[in-house]
Amino acid sequence: MGCSGTRRLTMLAPAFFVLTIACGNGSAREIVAQEPRVTLQPPPTVSPVEVQLPPGDTLAAARLSGAFRFAASRAMPAVVFITAEQLQPASGRSRGQNPFRFFEQPNRPDNGDRLQVSSGSGFILDSDGHILTNNHVVEDATSLTVLLHDGREYAATVVGGDPNSDVAVIKIMPAAGVVLPVSQLGDADGLQVGDWVLALGNPLGLHFTMTAGIVSAKGRALRIGGGNTNLEAFIQTDAAINPGNSGGPLVDLYGRVVGINTAITGRRFVGYGFAIPIDLAVRVAGDLMRDGVVHRPQLGVNIDDVEAVDAEAYGLNEVRGAEIVSVVADSPAEDAGILIRDVVLALNGDRIDNSTDLIATVAEYRPGQTVTLTIFRDGRMRDIEITLGEFEVKEPEEPRIHLASSKAEDVLGFNVAALDARTARRGGYEQATGVIISDISRISPVARTALQPGLRLLSINRTSVATVDDVEDIADGVVPGDVVSLVVKPPGEPEMVINYRTRQ
C-alpha cells in the first residue's frame, strides 16, 4: 500500500467503517468499506448512578489522595528554597559543563564581573539549623539566602560540600528559642521498584511544589564524573523533577525523606529524574558536619559490570558481579592479592550484582575497617580479607560567605583575613604573616581596579598593615570620597600599587 504506521478504525454509521492509515510522509489514506445492514436496537436507558465509578475504585483513589496530602503535610514544612550568588571575574572563568547544575540567571554588577544567581532546594536536617542539599546548588557561593515554607528568611553558611556524591550541608542561625521544622528520614534501602514517591522543591521558580511518581529503578550509575571514584547509586523516578528541584527531598507516602532530588537528563524533565539515596547522603553529611571533609574508603581497583561475554570467558554460571579490570599499585587490593579478572560477588556476605553495588557497599564502611570480598577466580569461589584504605582528603575551602559587613568593607570596599599557614600554603606564599584580601564588595569603586582576593595587603595610605585590626583602624579614618592608595603583593610577583577613590 506504500504506507506504514498507525491504523485507526473510525465508526461512521452502523453500515460503514473507515480504516485510516497514517503514512510516513504525514499524509493518510482512508479506505471505506461497506458491511451488510443490520437492525440495531436502541441502547437501554442507563441511570446516572450506573455510569459512576464503582464505589470501590473511588474509595481507593480517595485514599491515595489522602496519602499524598498526609505526606505533604509532614514533609513540606521542612523544605527550603535556596538562593545562591556566585561572582565570576569578567575574564570568564568557566565552571564547566556540570550536568547537575540547573539554570543560572546571569547579571552584571557595576564592576563588570559576572554575577550568577542560581536557586535550588533543600530540607532541614536538625533543630540546630543544618540543611541538606546538593553540592552543585551551593558550590562557589559568595552568599546564600534560605527561605522557609512559613516565609521566614535566613542567611546561611556552607558547612561543607562533597563533589563526588553531590551532597552539601549548609547552616542557618535561628534566634534562641526559635523552633525549626525538621525532616523525618526514611530508609532508601527498603524502597522497591513501583513504590510511590513524591518530589518536593521549588521547580522553575514555583515555590514549594510537590509532584508524584513511582520508583522506576534503583542503583543507577550515571558516571557523572567518570571512572569509579564517584559515589553513585541513584534512585530513578518518574516523579517530575525540574530545574529548582535540585537538593529537595524525595519522600515516601509517610512523608519520610528517602532521597535528594539531584539530576535530570537534558534541560527539562523528560519522564525520569534521579535522586541520591538518603542513607548515602546522611553518611556524607555526617563527615561534613564533623570534619568538614568526607573520609572515603578505598579498595584500589577499577571495576566494571559483568556482561554475558565476561561470564562466559570466566566460567560464571550467572551474569552478575563486579569485574576487576585493573588494580592500583601499592593499594589495599594489591596488598591483599586481588587480581585482574577477579569477579566480586559479595562483600561481607552482601550480594554484589554489579559495579554500582560494590561502590555503594564499600561506601558504607570507614577507612581502616577490614572487609571480606567473596570473589570468583579460575572457576572457584574464594574469600579475601582487605583492610580499606582512604582516598586523598582535600582540605576544605576557606569560607567565602560573610554574614555581616565590616568597617573595612563599608569604607574601603574590601575585607581582609589573617594569612595563616594553610592559606599561605594554598596561595603560594612562603611566609604565613600579614593579611590578604578575602573578598571585595561588588558595588565598591575598588572592584573596578586590579585588586583581587588572595593578594597580600602590605599598606594602606603609606601605613603598613600586619593584622585585621590594623586595617580596621585605618578604615576608621577614611571618609567617603577619600583617595586610598594600596600596596599589594601577589605570590611570587613584585609589589604593585592600586589607587582609587572611595564611594561617596
Buried (B, 14 or more C-beta within 10 A) or exposed (E): EEEEEEEEEEEEEEEEBEEEBBBEEEEEEEEEEEEEEEEEEEEEEEEEEEEEEEEEEEEEEEEEEEBBEEBBEBBBBBBBBBBBBBBBEEEEEEEEEBBBBBEBEEEEBEBEBBBBEBBBBBBBBBEEBBBBBBBBBBBBBBBBBBBBBEEEEBBBBBBBBBBBBBBBBBBBEBEEEEEBBBBBBBEBEEBEEEBBBBBBBBBBEEBBBBBBBBBBEBBBBBEBBEEBEBBBBBBBBBBBBBBBBBBBBBBBBEBBBBBBBBBBEEEEBEEBBBBBBBBBBBBBBEBBBEEBBBBBBBBBBBBBBBEEEBBEEBEBEEBBBBBBBEBBEEBBBBEBBBBEBBBBBBBEEEEBBBBBBBBBBBBBBEBEEEBEBBBBBEEEEEEBEBEBBEBEBEEBEEEBBBEEEBBBBBBBBBBBBBBEEEBBEEBEBEEBEBBBBBBBBBEBBBBBBEBEBBBBBBBBEEEEBBEBEBBBBBBEEBEEEBEBEBBBBBEEEEEBEBEBEBBE
